[in-house]
């Protein structure tokens, strides 16, 4: 039995035969169907039912609800698949569309021939189908094969669901292993965690213990070690020292060092993990991550050393042309950076706000385009791509779109064998590139092209594993132009000045007496007082004083999701404050019409991306289908896609990377002690264009400014760039 979610009231039981499947999502199992109940009433039912087909007998548990458009429906919480209870049920089941060449007429002939032995014949003697008029040997073999696959898949789904594997994961497992699904799950469920996306060690370990496979086994040790490395990758590391890995895994698994050592040997033998010496330390890394870091270093060296035609015939002439065209004089650092960009094959351009990165980038683009050279611009996220497009007036794509990501195969169409058609590839917000994405990027850059990485190295590193931009700069194997001087116009902004103070480890200053300032710190101590003041600032003071719409012009950023000042509670509080009367847009959910929402993962089918922010503008089908406007483009959500939306009145600083907002309001409190870091505060402040308001403790502000943890990620790219030999 599958349990979708709990209900405080006792569930209602309903039995019947599936009359028709109205809608079915094969990935998630989300299904809308018509059911003929045991008292012959046709009712609508909705829920997660993987693999269900017309004619199937089901026992459902759930509750009745009334849909504004479709009326009374049964919301399915769990279900059990039953054998058809009558010959009519068997006939309808066979004609349900799951067997090739078996329609209503053929199903009727099969049931007439075998009667109440029909299912037994199909299971044990399918060759007897040849006795049926119209079924020859070829058709008989096709039906028998399809029946076996269908029964095995159904048995696997039922087996997995009985062990509380979600519908979506059960479908994914059966798709991966086919008729071996039950065998794999019973004999070595840890393979599921290693080979099927989304399963995870915790689920596989629970399944193993339920099946009595033992606690102290090599398979469990190997799976637990791999899980430990993946958790470390989630924290940004691309490897762990062996001693650290064994200690972490021992705490998690409660296994001996000897058993874990054997498990590690198993992973190395399987080529799932790589052991190597880095800076004199014995380390272990997930093979794919180690391979990607090595490949990034090799590709950068190859691009650097491959000859290409000069970008311009005269660097001085190109600079003179652009300076006269713009009517400006470049600062010495800018002049040097522009010269470097015109002469080096690979370059990093980094610097904080107000240092002229965008001006310099425009100069590079103008010169390359005047020479009719092919330029591609990209950024890791859609919002970052839009920002760069607005700043340069050029077309900018996400890195995934530039590399032509195929969501169905989860692969990029552009790679070394089919490289990008470009003379210059520019990637903005390069601090957001993790190791896998950076690998895919450099793999697709032609050997003869130039690569320009633009980013602020003092911001938070990527959400994914690695610190690519930092490691490239630290290796000193790639040309780097760092802009540090703040230009006079930018120096008038306290946002810019304070961002640079934070970068240098100095506490930002805030002018209390000047109402026209763009940077404020409001001192509050108790978390409840911080929350109360934050709501007043967002709901009243900023809209009144700065004429900003609190729904679209103000973004609350916070270090964490949990706690009184985390995103979850702040979103509830701010929704009630800013959108208290909106009608509910999702049955049993928390979204309302006019709510500010965020997309939480890349969805290439809907053309929306992780971090995109929109507004709920419509709802129908009882909230199971809603419409969200992203900068004027309307996107319809239904079924599992609804779970990709969260409230966005407040979001984490990590989620804000690559974005920019008119105003940023941030609670800063020792309640978030573990996350109070310099680069986090710096990133939050640099997201604002017009106004920053910090609300909280002076002590928390000092802790954040003085705490540097960005160097604690264990990564190997710098070592690969320094010690690597040859392309």
Secondary structure, DSSP 8 states (H G I E B T S, - for coil): -------SS--EEEEEEEEEEEEE-TTT-EEEEEEEETTS-EEEEEEE-TT--TT-EEEEEEEEEEETTTEEEEEEEEEEEE--SSHHHHHHHHTTS-STT--HHHHHHHHHHHGGGHHHHHHH-GGGGGGSTT--HHHHHHHHHHHHHHHHHHHHHHHHHHTT--HHHHHHHHHHHGGGHHHHHHH-THHHHHHSTT--HHHHHHHHHHTT--SS-HHHHHHHHHHHHHHHHHTT-S-EEHHHHHHHHHHHH---HHHHHHHHHHHHHTTSEEEEEETTEEEEEEHHHHHHHHHHHHHHHHHHHS----S-S-HHHHHHHHHHHHT----HHHHHHHHHHHH-SEEEEEE-TTSSHHHHHHHHHHHHHHTT--EEEEESSHHHHHHHHHHHSS--EEHHHHTTEETTTTEES-BTTB----SEEEEESGGG--HHHHHHHHHHS-TTSEEEEEE-TTS---SSS--HHHHHHHHT-SEEEEE----HHHHT-HHHHHHHHHHTT------SS-TT-SEEEEE--SHHHHHHHHHHIIIIIHHHHH---TTTTEEEEES-SSSTTSHHHHHHHHHHHH-TT--B-STTS--BTT-EEEE-S-BTTTTB-TT-EEEEEEEEGGGTEEEEEETTEEEEEEGGGGGGEEE-SEEETGGGTT--EEEEEEEE-GGGGGG--HHHHHHHHTTEEEEEEEEE-HHHHHHHHH---GGGS---HHHHHHH----
